[in-house]
């Protein structure tokens, strides 16, 4: 498990363990602040033009 490895190998495992919680809270605060300007994600991949042609 990737998260388990990150926590086990970190110098500060408590900080690493709380990171997912903090990222979820940051996302919720961004949504409340209405930082998103669009309702849908936009692909930034260089293949997006290729995928649209399919």
N, C-alpha and C positions, 0 to 999 in steps of 0.2 A: 504494500500500500504506500503510495507516494507521500501522503501527509504524515504517516507514521515515521517514514524515513527522515523527513524534514525535521520533525519534532525530536526524534532520537539523536540526530546528528547536530542539532543546533547548540550554540553556546548558551542561548537563553531559551529553553524549551517552552517556558510559560508565554513568552512574547510570540513565538511561532504558533502556539496553540490558540491564542486569542486572535490571530490574524484573520481567519475566515469570518469570525463574528464581526470584527471591525469593518471588513469589506462589505458585509451585508448591511450594516448600519449606514455606511457611506452611500451605498446604492439607494437605500430608503430615504436618506436625507436629500440626495440629489433629485429623487423623484418628487419629494415634497416641495423642493425649491424650484421645481419645473425647469431643470437645466436641459432636459431633452427638448430639442426643437423639432423632432420628427417622431412620428408614431411607429416607424419601422426602421430596423437596422439597414445600413447600406454597406454592401461589400466593398472592401478596398483592395481586393485581390486583383492582380493584373489579368487573371483569367476570367474576370466577371463579364467582359465583352464576349469572350468565347462561349461562356455558359449561356448567355442571353440568346446567342444565335442558334442554340440547339432546339 
